[in-house]
Every structure is written in structure tokens, then in C-alpha cells.
């Protein structure tokens, strides 16, 4: 199932963001070079994955009507993914906020995966 594969890939990319965020002391200052060499390509790669995931997740929610995942959460998850990716590069980000955003995204994607597993 395409949604299952896309969800797993998205989780892996987000875990990479979390690992990058944890390396706080090794983060460089915000520079134009950092933005064009690392932030922008990473952001585009992950958002392409997230934008492929979104319609699949929305269609699945409409079709399967899961108890704990709703269409509005899919939209919020996409917004949160953007923030997780961008914030993972910089050291002047509130740790608690980053972890809450990451957890929120992880929860929704994992909830969808769990429902898919249960129904298979």
C-alpha cells in the first residue's frame, strides 16, 4: 500500500530531523550558505515526501473513517512537518516546542500506520 510506504519514509526523514536537532552544539550559525547548501535541499526533499503523503492520507481518512485521525489533523501535520524540518537546523529554537511538534507529527503518522496494520 502506497500510504504505508510513504508514511514510513516520512517518519524516517523526520527522525533524521530530530537527530540533527539533538546535535545542538554542532549547529552552525544561520548563514546564506547554510540555507542554500543544506536547509533548502533538505526542506524540499522532505516537503515533496510530505506533499505526496498528504493526498494519500486524506483519501484514506475519507475512505476508512478511522476513530482517532481526522482530515483537519492531516493539514496540521503538514504545517508541523514544515516547522520540524526548518527548526531542526538552528540552535536558537525552543527545545520543548520542537519536541512537541515532532511528537505531534509522529503520533498522526504512527496512528495511520497502526490502523493500516490492524486492518490488513
NORCOR-V453079 format. One record per run of one state. SS is the DSSP state (H for helix, E for strand, C for the rest). FROM is the first residue (numbers start at 1). LEN is the number of residues. If there is no record, write none. Layout:
ss: (SS/SS)
from: (FROM/FROM)
len: (LEN/LEN)
This chain:
ss: (C/H/C/H/C/H/C/H/C/H/C)
from: (1/2/23/24/27/32/65/71/88/95/120)
len: (1/21/1/3/5/33/6/17/7/25/1)
